[in-house]
Amino acid sequence: MGEDELGEIEELCSAATPAPWFVRTLDDDSAMNLVAVSTVPDTGTAERWPNFDHRDMIAATLVQHPRYVDSGDERWDENAAFIAMAREAVPRLVEEVRRLQGLLEGEGSSQ
């Protein structure tokens, strides 16, 4: 992976809403079950709209009724967990790739 690609990934990460991100399970009369990624931790109470702030939401992996957001494999929770984890993991992975590339370049110059 070249520096251009690492730079593009890093730029996308920097432009996104700051971390940390959390998985939230929400509910309302219209949408029924909502699985979302949020900047606010889940309370465990499946808040109903309007008792949560929509501005805290980053993404949704399930909006059950009407079916606005759904995945055919029903991995809503797993997808939300991946999205939330990726917000912090991807920048760390870019740093690690650069560190390892630096070590490899150092080995190449000593030969």
N, CA, C and O atoms as a printed pandas DataFrame, in Angstrom:
     atom_number atom_name residue_name chain_id  residue_number  x_coord  y_coord  z_coord
0              1         N          MET        A               1    0.852   -1.165    0.000
1              2        CA          MET        A               1    0.000    0.000    0.000
2              3         C          MET        A               1    0.898    1.228    0.000
3              4         O          MET        A               1    1.760    1.388    0.864
4              5         N          GLY        A               2    0.680    2.087   -0.981
5              6        CA          GLY        A               2    1.527    3.258   -1.123
6              7         C          GLY        A               2    1.093    4.417   -0.248
7              8         O          GLY        A               2   -0.009    4.425    0.301
8              9         N          GLU        A               3    1.974    5.392   -0.127
9             10        CA          GLU        A               3    1.701    6.567    0.702
10            11         C          GLU        A               3    0.495    7.347    0.189
11            12         O          GLU        A               3   -0.249    7.917    0.987
12            13         N          ASP        A               4    0.284    7.382   -1.137
13            14        CA          ASP        A               4   -0.889    8.076   -1.675
14            15         C          ASP        A               4   -2.178    7.477   -1.137
15            16         O          ASP        A               4   -3.079    8.197   -0.706
16            17         N          GLU        A               5   -2.256    6.146   -1.165
17            18        CA          GLU        A               5   -3.456    5.471   -0.676
18            19         C          GLU        A               5   -3.615    5.648    0.835
19            20         O          GLU        A               5   -4.724    5.874    1.319
20            21         N          LEU        A               6   -2.519    5.545    1.575
21            22        CA          LEU        A               6   -2.579    5.777    3.014
22            23         C          LEU        A               6   -3.030    7.202    3.318
23            24         O          LEU        A               6   -3.811    7.432    4.241
24            25         N          GLY        A               7   -2.532    8.153    2.534
25            26        CA          GLY        A               7   -2.933    9.547    2.712
26            27         C          GLY        A               7   -4.413    9.763    2.446
27            28         O          GLY        A               7   -5.067   10.528    3.155
28            29         N          GLU        A               8   -4.946    9.094    1.426
29            30        CA          GLU        A               8   -6.378    9.196    1.118
30            31         C          GLU        A               8   -7.221    8.627    2.255
31            32         O          GLU        A               8   -8.228    9.215    2.647
32            33         N          ILE        A               9   -6.803    7.485    2.776
33            34        CA          ILE        A               9   -7.527    6.871    3.894
34            35         C          ILE        A               9   -7.479    7.787    5.107
35            36         O          ILE        A               9   -8.494    8.006    5.768
36            37         N          GLU        A              10   -6.301    8.319    5.395
37            38        CA          GLU        A              10   -6.134    9.212    6.536
38            39         C          GLU        A              10   -6.985   10.470    6.380
39            40         O          GLU        A              10   -7.562   10.959    7.351
40            41         N          GLU        A              11   -7.059   10.987    5.166
41            42        CA          GLU        A              11   -7.871   12.177    4.889
42            43         C          GLU        A              11   -9.358   11.891    5.125
43            44         O          GLU        A              11  -10.063   12.714    5.708
44            45         N          LEU        A              12   -9.829   10.733    4.675
45            46        CA          LEU        A              12  -11.231   10.353    4.917
46            47         C          LEU        A              12  -11.511   10.236    6.406
47            48         O          LEU        A              12  -12.551   10.690    6.883
48            49         N          CYS        A              13  -10.593    9.635    7.135
49            50        CA          CYS        A              13  -10.766    9.499    8.586
50            51         C          CYS        A              13  -10.814   10.861    9.269
51            52         O          CYS        A              13  -11.644   11.094   10.147
52            53         N          SER        A              14   -9.930   11.746    8.865
53            54        CA          SER        A              14   -9.874   13.079    9.471
54            55         C          SER        A              14  -11.121   13.901    9.186
55            56         O          SER        A              14  -11.525   14.725   10.006
56            57         N          ALA        A              15  -11.730   13.680    8.031
57            58        CA          ALA        A              15  -12.912   14.445    7.638
58            59         C          ALA        A              15  -14.188   13.941    8.315
59            60         O          ALA        A              15  -15.176   14.672    8.394
60            61         N          ALA        A              16  -14.172   12.696    8.803
61            62        CA          ALA        A              16  -15.370   12.103    9.419
62            63         C          ALA        A              16  -15.615   12.701   10.802
63            64         O          ALA        A              16  -14.725   13.302   11.405
64            65         N          THR        A              17  -16.829   12.525   11.283
65            66        CA          THR        A              17  -17.182   12.947   12.640
66            67         C          THR        A              17  -16.202   12.323   13.624
67            68         O          THR        A              17  -15.902   11.133   13.525
68            69         N          PRO        A              18  -15.699   13.110   14.572
69            70        CA          PRO        A              18  -14.704   12.587   15.510
70            71         C          PRO        A              18  -15.188   11.370   16.299
71            72         O          PRO        A              18  -16.382   11.197   16.542
72            73         N          ALA        A              19  -14.236   10.541   16.688
73            74        CA          ALA        A              19  -14.487    9.356   17.503
74            75         C          ALA        A              19  -14.665    9.792   18.951
75            76         O          ALA        A              19  -14.344   10.934   19.281
76            77         N          PRO        A              20  -15.154    8.939   19.809
77            78        CA          PRO        A              20  -15.564    7.557   19.548
78            79         C          PRO        A              20  -16.991    7.470   19.026
79            80         O          PRO        A              20  -17.799    8.383   19.194
80            81         N          TRP        A              21  -17.269    6.348   18.391
81            82        CA          TRP        A              21  -18.612    6.028   17.918
82            83         C          TRP        A              21  -19.102    4.808   18.679
83            84         O          TRP        A              21  -18.312    3.964   19.104
84            85         N          PHE        A              22  -20.419    4.725   18.846
85            86        CA          PHE        A              22  -21.042    3.666   19.632
86            87         C          PHE        A              22  -22.232    3.075   18.879
87            88         O          PHE        A              22  -22.828    3.733   18.026
88            89         N          VAL        A              23  -22.567    1.843   19.199
89            90        CA          VAL        A              23  -23.773    1.215   18.665
90            91         C          VAL        A              23  -24.928    1.572   19.590
91            92         O          VAL        A              23  -24.811    1.479   20.812
92            93         N          ARG        A              24  -26.045    1.983   18.993
93            94        CA          ARG        A              24  -27.250    2.310   19.773
94            95         C          ARG        A              24  -28.431    1.529   19.239
95            96         O          ARG        A              24  -28.598    1.388   18.028
96            97         N          THR        A              25  -29.238    1.028   20.135
97            98        CA          THR        A              25  -30.491    0.377   19.780
98            99         C          THR        A              25  -31.608    1.304   20.229
99           100         O          THR        A              25  -31.778    1.571   21.418
100          101         N          LEU        A              26  -32.369    1.793   19.247
101          102        CA          LEU        A              26  -33.409    2.785   19.503
102          103         C          LEU        A              26  -34.748    2.252   19.028
103          104         O          LEU        A              26  -34.823    1.165   18.455
104          105         N          ASP        A              27  -35.802    3.013   19.265
105          106        CA          ASP        A              27  -37.142    2.564   18.909
106          107         C          ASP        A              27  -38.021    3.788   18.699
107          108         O          ASP        A              27  -37.759    4.852   19.260
108          109         N          ASP        A              28  -39.065    3.634   17.889
109          110        CA          ASP        A              28  -40.112    4.635   17.823
110          111         C          ASP        A              28  -41.353    4.026   17.192
111          112         O          ASP        A              28  -41.304    2.924   16.646
112          113         N          ASP        A              29  -42.464    4.745   17.269
113          114        CA          ASP        A              29  -43.735    4.219   16.763
114          115         C          ASP        A              29  -43.704    3.980   15.263
115          116         O          ASP        A              29  -44.345    3.046   14.780
116          117         N          SER        A              30  -42.982    4.794   14.520
117          118        CA          SER        A              30  -42.955    4.670   13.068
118          119         C          SER        A              30  -41.912    3.678   12.592
119          120         O          SER        A              30  -42.194    2.833   11.742
120          121         N          ALA        A              31  -40.705    3.777   13.138
121          122        CA          ALA        A              31  -39.602    2.982   12.599
122          123         C          ALA        A              31  -39.421    1.658   13.324
123          124         O          ALA        A              31  -38.608    0.841   12.892
124          125         N          MET        A              32  -40.129    1.419   14.383
125          126        CA          MET        A              32  -39.969    0.207   15.194
126          127         C          MET        A              32  -38.528    0.085   15.658
127          128         O          MET        A              32  -38.062    0.939   16.413
128          129         N          ASN        A              33  -37.812   -0.934   15.242
129          130        CA          ASN        A              33  -36.430   -1.114   15.696
130          131         C          ASN        A              33  -35.474   -0.275   14.864
131          132         O          ASN        A              33  -35.573   -0.223   13.638
132          133         N          LEU        A              34  -34.555    0.374   15.546
133          134        CA          LEU        A              34  -33.504    1.149   14.904
134          135         C          LEU        A              34  -32.173    0.681   15.475
135          136         O          LEU        A              34  -32.004    0.667   16.695
136          137         N          VAL        A              35  -31.232    0.302   14.632
137          138        CA          VAL        A              35  -29.870    0.024   15.063
138          139         C          VAL        A              35  -29.014    1.089   14.397
139          140         O          VAL        A              35  -28.984    1.196   13.172
140          141         N          ALA        A              36  -28.324    1.870   15.205
141          142        CA          ALA        A              36  -27.598    3.016   14.690
142          143         C          ALA        A              36  -26.192    3.087   15.264
143          144         O          ALA        A              36  -25.872    2.451   16.268
144          145         N          VAL        A              37  -25.363    3.881   14.594
145          146        CA          VAL        A              37  -24.037    4.232   15.087
146          147         C          VAL        A              37  -24.139    5.695   15.510
147          148         O          VAL        A              37  -24.644    6.536   14.765
148          149         N          SER        A              38  -23.656    5.982   16.705
149          150        CA          SER        A              38  -23.873    7.281   17.317
150          151         C          SER        A              38  -22.600    7.787   17.989
151          152         O          SER        A              38  -21.687    7.014   18.281
152          153         N          THR        A              39  -22.555    9.079   18.227
153          154        CA          THR        A              39  -21.455    9.665   18.986
154          155         C          THR        A              39  -21.720    9.605   20.486
155          156         O          THR        A              39  -20.891   10.032   21.290
156          157         N          VAL        A              40  -22.885    9.071   20.854
157          158        CA          VAL        A              40  -23.290    8.966   22.256
158          159         C          VAL        A              40  -23.493    7.484   22.586
159          160         O          VAL        A              40  -24.106    6.765   21.797
160          161         N          PRO        A              41  -22.997    7.013   23.728
161          162        CA          PRO        A              41  -23.172    5.596   24.073
162          163         C          PRO        A              41  -24.639    5.194   24.224
163          164         O          PRO        A              41  -25.502    6.022   24.512
164          165         N          ASP        A              42  -24.894    3.912   24.024
165          166        CA          ASP        A              42  -26.223    3.352   24.212
166          167         C          ASP        A              42  -26.579    3.376   25.690
167          168         O          ASP        A              42  -25.724    3.128   26.540
168          169         N          THR        A              43  -27.824    3.669   25.998
169          170        CA          THR        A              43  -28.265    3.709   27.401
170          171         C          THR        A              43  -28.839    2.376   27.855
171          172         O          THR        A              43  -29.028    2.153   29.050
172          173         N          GLY        A              44  -29.119    1.481   26.894
173          174        CA          GLY        A              44  -29.726    0.201   27.237
174          175         C          GLY        A              44  -31.226    0.280   27.420
175          176         O          GLY        A              44  -31.848   -0.707   27.813
176          177         N          THR        A              45  -31.830    1.442   27.141
177          178        CA          THR        A              45  -33.270    1.606   27.356
178          179         C          THR        A              45  -34.065    1.694   26.056
179          180         O          THR        A              45  -35.273    1.930   26.091
180          181         N          ALA        A              46  -33.403    1.509   24.903
181          182        CA          ALA        A              46  -34.073    1.568   23.592
182          183         C          ALA        A              46  -34.980    2.794   23.503
183          184         O          ALA        A              46  -36.185    2.688   23.275
184          185         N          GLU        A              47  -34.362    3.958   23.691
185          186        CA          GLU        A              47  -35.133    5.195   23.696
186          187         C          GLU        A              47  -36.030    5.311   22.471
187          188         O          GLU        A              47  -35.682    4.869   21.376
188          189         N          ARG        A              48  -37.177    5.908   22.682
189          190        CA          ARG        A              48  -38.111    6.171   21.595
190          191         C          ARG        A              48  -37.977    7.623   21.180
191          192         O          ARG        A              48  -37.776    8.509   22.011
192          193         N          TRP        A              49  -38.092    7.852   19.878
193          194        CA          TRP        A              49  -38.086    9.219   19.386
194          195         C          TRP        A              49  -39.293    9.941   19.961
195          196         O          TRP        A              49  -40.377    9.358   19.941
196          197         N          PRO        A              50  -39.197   11.143   20.462
197          198        CA          PRO        A              50  -38.119   12.125   20.322
198          199         C          PRO        A              50  -37.158   12.169   21.500
199          200         O          PRO        A              50  -36.539   13.206   21.739
200          201         N          ASN        A              51  -37.015   11.083   22.238
201          202        CA          ASN        A              51  -36.158   11.076   23.426
202          203         C          ASN        A              51  -34.696   10.786   23.119
203          204         O          ASN        A              51  -33.932   10.431   24.016
204          205         N          PHE        A              52  -34.303   10.934   21.856
205          206        CA          PHE        A              52  -32.893   10.886   21.493
206          207         C          PHE        A              52  -32.656   11.963   20.450
207          208         O          PHE        A              52  -33.574   12.367   19.736
208          209         N          ASP        A              53  -31.436   12.416   20.373
209          210        CA          ASP        A              53  -31.098   13.514   19.466
210          211         C          ASP        A              53  -30.590   12.945   18.144
211          212         O          ASP        A              53  -29.548   12.291   18.099
212          213         N          HIS        A              54  -31.322   13.198   17.089
213          214        CA          HIS        A              54  -30.938   12.687   15.767
214          215         C          HIS        A              54  -29.567   13.196   15.325
215          216         O          HIS        A              54  -28.918   12.567   14.489
216          217         N          ARG        A              55  -29.124   14.308   15.866
217          218        CA          ARG        A              55  -27.820   14.868   15.478
218          219         C          ARG        A              55  -26.656   14.048   16.007
219          220         O          ARG        A              55  -25.517   14.246   15.586
220          221         N          ASP        A              56  -26.932   13.118   16.934
221          222        CA          ASP        A              56  -25.892   12.228   17.463
222          223         C          ASP        A              56  -25.671   11.014   16.567
223          224         O          ASP        A              56  -24.704   10.275   16.753
224          225         N          MET        A              57  -26.554   10.805   15.605
225          226        CA          MET        A              57  -26.510    9.592   14.789
226          227         C          MET        A              57  -25.575    9.769   13.594
227          228         O          MET        A              57  -25.619   10.780   12.894
228          229         N          ILE        A              58  -24.730    8.763   13.379
229          230        CA          ILE        A              58  -23.775    8.742   12.283
230          231         C          ILE        A              58  -24.302    7.911   11.126
231          232         O          ILE        A              58  -24.203    8.310    9.965
232          233         N          ALA        A              59  -24.866    6.748   11.450
233          234        CA          ALA        A              59  -25.336    5.815   10.428
234          235         C          ALA        A              59  -26.384    4.904   11.055
235          236         O          ALA        A              59  -26.478    4.790   12.277
236          237         N          ALA        A              60  -27.172    4.259   10.196
237          238        CA          ALA        A              60  -28.144    3.270   10.656
238          239         C          ALA        A              60  -27.919    1.985    9.876
239          240         O          ALA        A              60  -27.666    2.016    8.671
240          241         N          THR        A              61  -28.013    0.859   10.566
241          242        CA          THR        A              61  -27.908   -0.427    9.877
242          243         C          THR        A              61  -29.248   -1.141    9.859
243          244         O          THR        A              61  -29.395   -2.174    9.204
244          245         N          LEU        A              62  -30.235   -0.594   10.580
245          246        CA          LEU        A              62  -31.591   -1.132   10.522
246          247         C          LEU        A              62  -32.581   -0.028   10.848
247          248         O          LEU        A              62  -32.497    0.597   11.905
248          249         N          VAL        A              63  -33.505    0.210    9.953
249          250        CA          VAL        A              63  -34.708    0.991   10.208
250          251         C          VAL        A              63  -35.817    0.067    9.740
251          252         O          VAL        A              63  -36.070   -0.064    8.542
252          253         N          GLN        A              64  -36.480   -0.576   10.705
253          254        CA          GLN        A              64  -37.312   -1.730   10.395
254          255         C          GLN        A              64  -38.643   -1.401    9.725
255          256         O          GLN        A              64  -39.060   -2.113    8.812
256          257         N          HIS        A              65  -39.320   -0.332   10.160
257          258        CA          HIS        A              65  -40.632   -0.070    9.586
258          259         C          HIS        A              65  -40.832    1.414    9.386
259          260         O          HIS        A              65  -40.798    2.158   10.366
260          261         N          PRO        A              66  -41.035    1.878    8.191
261          262        CA          PRO        A              66  -40.916    1.077    6.978
262          263         C          PRO        A              66  -39.458    0.689    6.751
263          264         O          PRO        A              66  -38.562    1.338    7.292
264          265         N          ARG        A              67  -39.206   -0.336    5.978
265          266        CA          ARG        A              67  -37.858   -0.874    5.778
266          267         C          ARG        A              67  -37.014    0.075    4.925
267          268         O          ARG        A              67  -36.777   -0.161    3.740
268          269         N          TYR        A              68  -36.572    1.151    5.569
269          270        CA          TYR        A              68  -35.683    2.104    4.891
270          271         C          TYR        A              68  -34.255    1.582    4.842
271          272         O          TYR        A              68  -33.570    1.722    3.829
272          273         N          VAL        A              69  -33.812    0.983    5.930
273          274        CA          VAL        A              69  -32.443    0.483    6.032
274          275         C          VAL        A              69  -32.536   -0.944    6.561
275          276         O          VAL        A              69  -33.128   -1.190    7.612
276          277         N          ASP        A              70  -31.944   -1.876    5.824
277          278        CA          ASP        A              70  -32.014   -3.280    6.213
278          279         C          ASP        A              70  -30.904   -4.014    5.464
279          280         O          ASP        A              70  -30.499   -3.584    4.384
280          281         N          SER        A              71  -30.419   -5.093    6.016
281          282        CA          SER        A              71  -29.459   -5.926    5.295
282          283         C          SER        A              71  -30.065   -7.319    5.158
283          284         O          SER        A              71  -30.660   -7.847    6.097
284          285         N          GLY        A              72  -29.906   -7.894    3.987
285          286        CA          GLY        A              72  -30.508   -9.184    3.703
286          287         C          GLY        A              72  -30.037  -10.294    4.615
287          288         O          GLY        A              72  -30.765  -11.262    4.834
288          289         N          ASP        A              73  -28.827  -10.173    5.155
289          290        CA          ASP        A              73  -28.304  -11.235    6.020
290          291         C          ASP        A              73  -28.638  -11.012    7.500
291          292         O          ASP        A              73  -28.224  -11.796    8.353
292          293         N          GLU        A              74  -29.373   -9.959    7.798
293          294        CA          GLU        A              74  -29.827   -9.633    9.158
294          295         C          GLU        A              74  -28.691   -9.424   10.152
295          296         O          GLU        A              74  -28.831   -9.729   11.336
296          297         N          ARG        A              75  -27.577   -8.907    9.674
297          298        CA          ARG        A              75  -26.431   -8.648   10.560
298          299         C          ARG        A              75  -26.375   -7.173   10.953
299          300         O          ARG        A              75  -25.320   -6.544   10.866
300          301         N          TRP        A              76  -27.499   -6.627   11.382
301          302        CA          TRP        A              76  -27.576   -5.205   11.714
302          303         C          TRP        A              76  -26.649   -4.853   12.863
303          304         O          TRP        A              76  -25.900   -3.880   12.786
304          305         N          ASP        A              77  -26.696   -5.645   13.930
305          306        CA          ASP        A              77  -25.859   -5.360   15.100
306          307         C          ASP        A              77  -24.374   -5.494   14.754
307          308         O          ASP        A              77  -23.559   -4.656   15.140
308          309         N          GLU        A              78  -24.038   -6.553   14.026
309          310        CA          GLU        A              78  -22.646   -6.792   13.650
310          311         C          GLU        A              78  -22.127   -5.685   12.729
311          312         O          GLU        A              78  -20.988   -5.241   12.875
312          313         N          ASN        A              79  -22.951   -5.245   11.792
313          314        CA          ASN        A              79  -22.540   -4.169   10.879
314          315         C          ASN        A              79  -22.346   -2.863   11.631
315          316         O          ASN        A              79  -21.391   -2.130   11.374
316          317         N          ALA        A              80  -23.246   -2.572   12.558
317          318        CA          ALA        A              80  -23.103   -1.353   13.360
318          319         C          ALA        A              80  -21.841   -1.418   14.213
319          320         O          ALA        A              80  -21.128   -0.423   14.339
320          321         N          ALA        A              81  -21.561   -2.578   14.798
321          322        CA          ALA        A              81  -20.352   -2.734   15.613
322          323         C          ALA        A              81  -19.098   -2.526   14.768
323          324         O          ALA        A              81  -18.137   -1.903   15.218
324          325         N          PHE        A              82  -19.111   -3.053   13.536
325          326        CA          PHE        A              82  -17.964   -2.880   12.650
326          327         C          PHE        A              82  -17.755   -1.412   12.296
327          328         O          PHE        A              82  -16.628   -0.918   12.346
328          329         N          ILE        A              83  -18.826   -0.712   11.940
329          330        CA          ILE        A              83  -18.714    0.708   11.583
330          331         C          ILE        A              83  -18.162    1.504   12.763
331          332         O          ILE        A              83  -17.252    2.317   12.598
332          333         N          ALA        A              84  -18.716    1.269   13.952
333          334        CA          ALA        A              84  -18.264    2.004   15.130
334          335         C          ALA        A              84  -16.797    1.711   15.442
335          336         O          ALA        A              84  -16.037    2.625   15.762
336          337         N          MET        A              85  -16.397    0.435   15.349
337          338        CA          MET        A              85  -15.008    0.048   15.624
338          339         C          MET        A              85  -14.057    0.640   14.589
339          340         O          MET        A              85  -12.953    1.064   14.928
340          341         N          ALA        A              86  -14.483    0.668   13.330
341          342        CA          ALA        A              86  -13.612    1.127   12.252
342          343         C          ALA        A              86  -13.200    2.590   12.428
343          344         O          ALA        A              86  -12.120    2.983   11.988
344          345         N          ARG        A              87  -14.043    3.395   13.063
345          346        CA          ARG        A              87  -13.734    4.826   13.229
346          347         C          ARG        A              87  -12.419    5.028   13.971
347          348         O          ARG        A              87  -11.685    5.973   13.681
348          349         N          GLU        A              88  -12.117    4.165   14.910
349          350        CA          GLU        A              88  -10.864    4.293   15.652
350          351         C          GLU        A              88   -9.795    3.332   15.145
351          352         O          GLU        A              88   -8.604    3.627   15.241
352          353         N          ALA        A              89  -10.208    2.188   14.608
353          354        CA          ALA        A              89   -9.240    1.184   14.164
354          355         C          ALA        A              89   -8.533    1.588   12.875
355          356         O          ALA        A              89   -7.332    1.356   12.742
356          357         N          VAL        A              90   -9.239    2.179   11.935
357          358        CA          VAL        A              90   -8.627    2.502   10.642
358          359         C          VAL        A              90   -7.476    3.506   10.804
359          360         O          VAL        A              90   -6.414    3.283   10.222
360          361         N          PRO        A              91   -7.632    4.588   11.557
361          362        CA          PRO        A              91   -6.477    5.476   11.743
362          363         C          PRO        A              91   -5.287    4.771   12.401
363          364         O          PRO        A              91   -4.136    5.025   12.044
364          365         N          ARG        A              92   -5.569    3.882   13.367
365          366        CA          ARG        A              92   -4.470    3.134   14.005
366          367         C          ARG        A              92   -3.794    2.204   13.006
367          368         O          ARG        A              92   -2.572    2.056   13.029
368          369         N          LEU        A              93   -4.572    1.578   12.135
369          370        CA          LEU        A              93   -4.000    0.693   11.119
370          371         C          LEU        A              93   -3.126    1.467   10.139
371          372         O          LEU        A              93   -2.071    0.979    9.736
372          373         N          VAL        A              94   -3.551    2.668    9.749
373          374        CA          VAL        A              94   -2.725    3.497    8.857
374          375         C          VAL        A              94   -1.393    3.801    9.532
375          376         O          VAL        A              94   -0.338    3.696    8.906
376          377         N          GLU        A              95   -1.440    4.179   10.809
377          378        CA          GLU        A              95   -0.199    4.446   11.555
378          379         C          GLU        A              95    0.700    3.219   11.595
379          380         O          GLU        A              95    1.913    3.328   11.415
380          381         N          GLU        A              96    0.105    2.044   11.832
381          382        CA          GLU        A              96    0.889    0.811   11.928
382          383         C          GLU        A              96    1.509    0.444   10.586
383          384         O          GLU        A              96    2.657    0.002   10.539
384          385         N          VAL        A              97    0.769    0.618    9.497
385          386        CA          VAL        A              97    1.331    0.337    8.163
386          387         C          VAL        A              97    2.520    1.247    7.912
387          388         O          VAL        A              97    3.557    0.795    7.426
388          389         N          ARG        A              98    2.379    2.520    8.237
389          390        CA          ARG        A              98    3.498    3.455    8.043
390          391         C          ARG        A              98    4.695    3.066    8.907
391          392         O          ARG        A              98    5.837    3.131    8.452
392          393         N          ARG        A              99    4.439    2.662   10.147
393          394        CA          ARG        A              99    5.529    2.249   11.041
394          395         C          ARG        A              99    6.254    1.044   10.473
395          396         O          ARG        A              99    7.485    1.012   10.440
396          397         N          LEU        A             100    5.500    0.058   10.029
397          398        CA          LEU        A             100    6.106   -1.154    9.475
398          399         C          LEU        A             100    6.846   -0.856    8.172
399          400         O          LEU        A             100    7.921   -1.404    7.930
400          401         N          GLN        A             101    6.279    0.001    7.341
401          402        CA          GLN        A             101    6.974    0.380    6.108
402          403         C          GLN        A             101    8.285    1.084    6.433
403          404         O          GLN        A             101    9.290    0.881    5.753
404          405         N          GLY        A             102    8.271    1.913    7.476
405          406        CA          GLY        A             102    9.502    2.582    7.891
406          407         C          GLY        A             102   10.560    1.597    8.348
407          408         O          GLY        A             102   11.743    1.757    8.047
408          409         N          LEU        A             103   10.127    0.570    9.081
409          410        CA          LEU        A             103   11.076   -0.460    9.505
410          411         C          LEU        A             103   11.647   -1.207    8.309
411          412         O          LEU        A             103   12.847   -1.478    8.256
412          413         N          LEU        A             104   10.799   -1.535    7.361
413          414        CA          LEU        A             104   11.264   -2.235    6.162
414          415         C          LEU        A             104   12.233   -1.388    5.342
415          416         O          LEU        A             104   13.230   -1.892    4.824
416          417         N          GLU        A             105   11.926   -0.096    5.233
417          418        CA          GLU        A             105   12.819    0.801    4.513
418          419         C          GLU        A             105   14.161    0.914    5.223
419          420         O          GLU        A             105   15.207    1.003    4.579
420          421         N          GLY        A             106   14.126    0.911    6.554
421          422        CA          GLY        A             106   15.380    0.937    7.326
422          423         C          GLY        A             106   16.212   -0.293    7.130
423          424         O          GLY        A             106   17.440   -0.213    7.087
424          425         N          GLU        A             107   15.560   -1.451    7.008
425          426        CA          GLU        A             107   16.279   -2.703    6.748
426          427         C          GLU        A             107   16.903   -2.685    5.357
427          428         O          GLU        A             107   18.013   -3.176    5.153
428          429         N          GLY        A             108   16.173   -2.114    4.409
429          430        CA          GLY        A             108   16.676   -2.066    3.033
430          431         C          GLY        A             108   17.897   -1.174    2.882
431          432         O          GLY        A             108   18.772   -1.446    2.061
432          433         N          SER        A             109   17.957   -0.111    3.671
433          434        CA          SER        A             109   19.091    0.816    3.570
434          435         C          SER        A             109   20.338    0.293    4.275
435          436         O          SER        A             109   21.440    0.775    4.015
436          437         N          SER        A             110   20.177   -0.691    5.170
437          438        CA          SER        A             110   21.341   -1.213    5.885
438          439         C          SER        A             110   21.977   -2.389    5.166
439          440         O          SER        A             110   22.985   -2.923    5.628
440          441         N          GLN        A             111   21.402   -2.802    4.042
441          442        CA          GLN        A             111   21.982   -3.940    3.315
442          443         C          GLN        A             111   23.031   -3.503    2.339
443          444         O          GLN        A             111   23.616   -4.337    1.647
